[in-house]
Amino acid sequence: MPYFATRLLHLLRDFPLPAAPLPGAVEVRSSFQDPAVAAILTAFAQKYYRGTAPRVGIFGINPGRFGGGRTGVAFTDPVALTDICGIGHSLPKQRRELSSEFVYQFIAELGGPVPFYEHFFLSSVYPLELTHGGKNYNYYDAPAIIKALWPDMRLSLTQQAEQLNLRRDVAVSLGRRNGEFLRRLNDELGLFDRIEVLDHPRFLMQYRRRFMTENVAHYVEVLGGLLP
């Protein structure tokens, strides 16, 4: 199996759950422990994360239950997984997930999944799913959760940068609030020379959808400028 794919699968399947329950009845789950999800991620990584060339890390917040939490592939819902990435699965397609829809718009503009994933790695600052009352939850939604997960987020970023041989000259945050914490983490860890911050896909789809063409073009301009 290609180097990058091997390391990625090992990292995500072995990433630890919090040692103690999270405050405020926030629940955490690792979808990578599900054999069906692990099989999907394996197929995706073998197809798209081939070779050893350093990739630019693009970090979202944490997986959502309808996108990466269901497929194991960051920002990739079951529809995109089949229709765009060509990865078969038995998951119900249901509806498109907004973030995934936007992500695969700009991936198409950058040449499609094969050239995109050759140069970029889509991931999350915190790689496990968080929910509260059955709904998606962001790691930064409460100070107590930030404090509880901070050591795990430090571990997550360090492992991804070092074990996956990510490029160190730059990393990208999806989300401005997320970018604040990614920069704080990077100030502590010194992993990347600089952090580029883009508006989160879900925010753009919910509140700026009428500017879809301009939003996609901005992503293409920023990410295209990072290509070697």
C-alpha positions as CSV (number, residue, x, y, z in Angstrom):
1,M,0.0,0.0,0.0
2,P,1.4,3.5,-0.8
3,Y,3.3,5.2,2.0
4,F,0.9,8.1,2.6
5,A,-2.2,5.9,2.6
6,T,-0.6,3.4,5.1
7,R,0.3,6.2,7.5
8,L,-3.1,7.8,7.2
9,L,-5.0,4.7,8.0
10,H,-2.8,3.9,10.9
11,L,-3.1,7.4,12.4
12,L,-6.9,7.6,12.1
13,R,-7.8,4.1,13.3
14,D,-5.5,4.4,16.3
15,F,-6.3,8.0,17.3
16,P,-7.4,7.9,20.9
17,L,-10.8,8.8,22.3
18,P,-10.7,11.2,25.2
19,A,-9.5,9.6,28.5
20,A,-12.5,11.1,30.4
21,P,-16.1,12.0,29.4
22,L,-16.3,15.5,27.8
23,P,-18.1,18.3,29.7
24,G,-21.6,19.3,29.0
25,A,-22.8,15.9,27.7
26,V,-20.8,16.3,24.5
27,E,-20.3,12.9,22.9
28,V,-17.3,11.8,20.8
29,R,-17.1,9.0,18.4
30,S,-14.5,7.5,16.1
31,S,-16.1,6.3,12.9
32,F,-12.8,4.8,11.9
33,Q,-13.4,2.0,14.3
34,D,-16.4,0.9,12.1
35,P,-15.2,-1.8,9.7
36,A,-17.4,-0.5,6.9
37,V,-16.0,3.0,7.3
38,A,-12.4,1.7,7.6
39,A,-12.9,-0.2,4.3
40,I,-14.2,3.0,2.5
41,L,-11.2,5.0,3.8
42,T,-8.8,2.3,2.8
43,A,-10.2,2.2,-0.8
44,F,-10.1,6.0,-1.0
45,A,-6.6,6.3,0.3
46,Q,-5.3,3.7,-2.0
47,K,-6.8,5.4,-4.9
48,Y,-6.1,9.1,-4.2
49,Y,-3.4,9.3,-1.6
50,R,-0.7,7.5,-3.5
51,G,3.0,8.3,-3.4
52,T,5.2,10.1,-0.9
53,A,5.3,13.7,-2.2
54,P,4.5,16.2,0.6
55,R,0.9,17.6,0.5
56,V,-0.6,20.8,1.8
57,G,-2.8,20.1,4.9
58,I,-6.3,21.6,4.7
59,F,-7.9,21.5,8.1
60,G,-11.5,21.8,8.9
61,I,-13.0,21.7,12.4
62,N,-14.0,18.1,13.2
63,P,-16.0,15.6,11.1
64,G,-19.7,16.0,10.7
65,R,-22.0,13.1,11.1
66,F,-23.4,13.3,7.5
67,G,-20.1,13.8,5.7
68,G,-16.7,12.6,6.9
69,G,-18.3,11.0,10.0
70,R,-20.3,8.7,7.7
71,T,-17.7,8.0,5.0
72,G,-14.4,8.4,6.9
73,V,-13.2,10.8,4.2
74,A,-13.1,14.4,5.2
75,F,-15.7,16.7,3.5
76,T,-16.9,13.8,1.4
77,D,-20.5,12.7,1.8
78,P,-21.8,9.4,0.4
79,V,-23.1,11.0,-2.8
80,A,-19.7,12.6,-3.7
81,L,-17.9,9.4,-2.6
82,T,-19.7,7.4,-5.3
83,D,-20.6,9.9,-8.0
84,I,-17.4,12.0,-8.0
85,C,-14.7,9.8,-6.4
86,G,-15.8,6.5,-7.8
87,I,-15.7,4.6,-4.5
88,G,-18.5,2.1,-4.1
89,H,-20.2,1.6,-0.8
90,S,-23.5,0.4,0.8
91,L,-24.2,3.7,2.6
92,P,-27.5,5.3,1.9
93,K,-27.0,8.3,-0.4
94,Q,-29.7,10.4,1.2
95,R,-29.1,14.2,0.6
96,R,-26.0,16.0,-0.2
97,E,-24.1,17.6,2.7
98,L,-23.5,21.3,2.1
99,S,-19.8,21.4,2.9
100,S,-19.1,18.4,0.7
101,E,-21.1,20.0,-2.2
102,F,-19.0,23.1,-2.0
103,V,-15.7,21.3,-1.6
104,Y,-16.2,19.2,-4.7
105,Q,-17.1,22.3,-6.7
106,F,-13.7,23.8,-6.1
107,I,-12.0,20.4,-6.5
108,A,-13.6,20.2,-10.0
109,E,-12.2,23.6,-10.8
110,L,-8.7,22.5,-9.7
111,G,-8.8,19.5,-12.2
112,G,-10.8,16.9,-10.2
113,P,-10.0,14.5,-7.4
114,V,-6.9,12.9,-8.9
115,P,-4.7,16.0,-9.3
116,F,-6.3,17.6,-6.2
117,Y,-5.4,14.9,-3.8
118,E,-2.0,14.5,-5.3
119,H,-1.1,17.9,-3.8
120,F,-3.6,18.4,-0.9
121,F,-4.7,16.5,2.1
122,L,-8.2,17.3,3.4
123,S,-8.5,16.7,7.2
124,S,-9.6,18.2,10.5
125,V,-8.0,19.9,13.5
126,Y,-9.7,17.3,15.7
127,P,-10.3,14.1,13.7
128,L,-13.2,12.5,15.7
129,E,-16.9,13.4,15.5
130,L,-18.5,15.5,18.2
131,T,-22.2,15.7,18.8
132,H,-24.5,17.2,21.4
133,G,-28.1,16.1,21.6
134,G,-27.7,14.2,18.4
135,K,-26.5,17.2,16.4
136,N,-23.1,18.2,15.1
137,Y,-20.9,20.0,17.6
138,N,-17.7,22.0,17.0
139,Y,-14.7,21.7,19.3
140,Y,-14.7,25.5,19.8
141,D,-18.4,25.7,20.8
142,A,-17.6,25.8,24.6
143,P,-14.4,26.8,26.5
144,A,-14.6,23.7,28.5
145,I,-14.5,21.5,25.4
146,I,-11.6,23.5,24.0
147,K,-9.7,22.9,27.2
148,A,-10.6,19.2,27.4
149,L,-9.6,18.5,23.8
150,W,-6.5,20.8,23.5
151,P,-4.0,18.1,24.2
152,D,-5.7,15.8,21.7
153,M,-5.7,18.6,19.1
154,R,-2.0,19.1,19.7
155,L,-1.5,15.4,19.2
156,S,-3.6,15.4,16.1
157,L,-1.8,18.2,14.3
158,T,1.6,16.9,15.3
159,Q,0.9,13.4,14.1
160,Q,-0.6,14.6,10.8
161,A,2.3,16.9,10.1
162,E,5.0,14.5,11.0
163,Q,3.6,11.0,10.1
164,L,2.1,12.1,6.9
165,N,5.0,14.3,5.8
166,L,2.9,17.3,5.2
167,R,4.4,20.4,3.7
168,R,5.6,22.7,6.5
169,D,5.7,26.0,4.5
170,V,1.9,26.4,4.7
171,A,-1.3,24.9,6.0
172,V,-4.9,26.0,5.3
173,S,-7.8,26.5,7.7
174,L,-11.4,26.0,6.5
175,G,-13.2,28.5,8.8
176,R,-12.1,31.7,10.3
177,R,-13.0,30.7,13.9
178,N,-11.2,27.4,13.3
179,G,-8.3,29.4,11.9
180,E,-7.9,31.3,15.2
181,F,-7.3,28.0,17.1
182,L,-5.2,26.5,14.3
183,R,-2.9,29.5,14.6
184,R,-2.8,29.2,18.4
185,L,-1.9,25.5,18.1
186,N,0.7,26.3,15.5
187,D,2.2,29.0,17.7
188,E,2.7,26.4,20.4
189,L,3.9,23.6,18.1
190,G,5.8,25.4,15.3
191,L,4.7,23.0,12.7
192,F,3.9,25.3,9.8
193,D,5.5,28.5,8.5
194,R,2.1,30.2,7.9
195,I,-1.6,29.5,8.0
196,E,-4.0,30.5,5.2
197,V,-7.6,31.0,6.3
198,L,-10.6,30.6,4.1
199,D,-14.3,30.9,5.0
200,H,-15.8,27.6,5.9
201,P,-17.7,25.8,3.1
202,R,-20.8,25.4,5.2
203,F,-20.9,29.1,6.1
204,L,-20.5,29.9,2.4
205,M,-23.3,27.5,1.4
206,Q,-25.7,28.7,4.1
207,Y,-25.1,32.5,4.0
208,R,-23.3,33.3,0.8
209,R,-24.7,30.8,-1.7
210,R,-25.7,33.4,-4.2
211,F,-22.0,34.2,-4.6
212,M,-21.1,30.6,-5.3
213,T,-19.1,31.4,-8.4
214,E,-17.1,34.1,-6.7
215,N,-16.5,31.9,-3.6
216,V,-15.3,28.9,-5.6
217,A,-13.0,31.2,-7.6
218,H,-11.5,32.6,-4.4
219,Y,-10.7,29.0,-3.2
220,V,-9.2,28.2,-6.6
221,E,-7.1,31.3,-6.5
222,V,-5.7,30.6,-3.0
223,L,-5.2,26.9,-3.3
224,G,-4.0,27.1,-6.9
225,G,-1.4,29.5,-5.6
226,L,0.0,26.8,-3.3
227,L,0.7,24.3,-6.0
228,P,4.3,23.5,-6.6
